[in-house]
Amino acid sequence: MTTSSKSLGEWFDDFEREAFRLETLDEYGKSGDSAAYQAFLAGKPQPESFRDADWTRTIGGAVQAGKRMYRVHILSRPLTDYLRFELGWGYLRNMRAGEEFFILDTTDQENPIPDAPDFWLFDERVVGAMRYDDEGAFLGAEFPAEDQLPRFLAYRDEALARAVPFAEWWAQYGA
């Protein structure tokens, strides 16, 4: 299924205008900074390594170069422990670096795109479809064929049309 000669990581260095992410899971706890997640669960302060993660430099560099990084997370309340961590620590940290976030809250409405997978979309031309196991461990990315691009663009457009800015949603529902 791979149609890209680049890895997902290389696309973060090479995209030219925008990188969009759709998140659909409630649990990514086995994919990120597990020490920070454990600190969050224990009520401890954010580890320095989390506050100054490489990802924030990736975001900051892209934004300073005039590129846009943004995402929509489809979720429902009540939030899982992991979502409270991701939104309360991760999103707020990444926003300071320049990433934009939107929430499509399905608590009181049906998910308009229930079949959408997690993915990154680079410059509206390359899709990295993300694969995770049941515990939220990242298994890798696949790059669907170009004829699949319209489907992913439609997922993005529908998610954005129904989502609200994260800051607005967090002010109302944040923990």
N, C-alpha and C positions, 0 to 999 in steps of 0.2 A: 504494500500500500504506500510505501514511501515514494514521494514524488519530489523530494527536495534533497539536494546534495549537501545541504547544511543541517547541522543539528539544531535543536530547539535553542540551545544556549547561543549558538552563533547568530541566530536571527535577532537576538536582543542587541547584538553589536551592529548588525547590518540593516535593520529596518530603517526606512527613510523618513516616514511621516508619522505613522501611528501603530501602536500595538494595543489590541483590545483583548480582554480576557473575559470569558464567561465561566463563572463558578457555579456548580450545581449541587455540590455535596455539603453535608453538615459536618463532616469529619475529614480532616487532612492531617491529623495528629502524628501520623507516622512518616510524614513527608517533609516537615520543616524542622525548625529549631526545637528539638524535644526538651532541651535544658530550659529554654525560656517558657515553654508550655508548663513544665513541672513547677517552675518558679511562680508562674501565674496561679496555678492550682493551689500552691502552698501559701499564697498571699504575700510572696516576697517581691522585692523590687525587680525591675527589668534588668537582666544581666547586660553589662556593657557590650558584650558581643552581639546581643540582639539589637540594642539601640543603634549600633554602628555597623550593621550588617552590610555585606557586599551588595546585596540587592538594593539598598538605599543609594549606593553610589551608582549602580546601573540606572536607576530611575533618575537620579539627579543629573547624570551626564546626558541622558536622552532629553530630558526637559530643557536643560541649558542649551542643547543643540537645536531647540525649537520643535522637538518631537512630542507627540502626545502619547501618554500611557494611561489607559483607563480600563475599568472593569465593571461588570454587573455581577452581583451575587444573588442567586435565587435562593430564598430561605423562608422559613416560617418560624413563628414564635410558639412556645418559648425556645430561646436559643440553647443549643447544646453548650457544654463547657468549652468545647473547642471553638465554637463560633464566638462566644463571649471573649475568648482570648484573641482570636484572629481579628475581630472587629475592634475591640478595645485597645489592644496593643499593636497589632500588625497594621491595620488600616490607618490608625492615627499616626503611626510612625511613618508609613509610606506617603501619607498625604503631605507631611512636612517636606518630603523629598520631591513632591510634585505630581504624584500619581493621583488620578481622579477615581472616585468610587461611587457606585449607584447600587441601590437595593431594590430588588423586585420581591416584595413581601407577599407570600402566598397564604398567609394565615387566614385571610378572609376572602380569598379568591382562588380559583383554580390556576394551576401553573399553565400559562399559555403555550409553553414549549416543552412539554414533559419528556419528549424524546431527545432533547438537545444534550449533547455530551459537554464535558468541560473542554475548553479549547482556547488557544491563543490564535489571533488573526493578525497577521502582519501586512500593513499597507494595502488591505483589502484584496490581497492576491495570494497569500500563502497561509494555510491553516495547519496548526499543530494540534491535533486532537489528543487530549491527555487521557491516559489510562491509569486507573487506581484500583487497588484491591478493596475488599470490604472494610478494612480497617483504616483506609485513607493513605496507604503507602503508594507513592508514585511508582508506576511500573514502566513508564516511558511515554513517548509521544509518537504518533503516526502522522504522516502527511498525506491526507486524502488527495485523490486525483483532482485535477483542475475542474473537471465537470461537476464536482461536489461543492465548489465555491459558492454558488448561489444559495444553497441550503444554509451554509454557515453565515452568509451575509444576512439572510432572512432571520436566523436566530438572533444575531446581534441587533438588528433593527427592531425586532419585536421586543426583546428584552429592554432595550433602551427606551422604547416608546412607553413601556409600562412601569419603568423603574423611577425611583425618586433619588435625588442626591443623598449620598450617605449622611452628610452633616445634618440634613433635615430629618432623616429617619432616625439617626442616633439621638438627636435631641428629644425625640418623642419616646423611643423605645430602648435606648442604650442602658446598659447596666451600670 
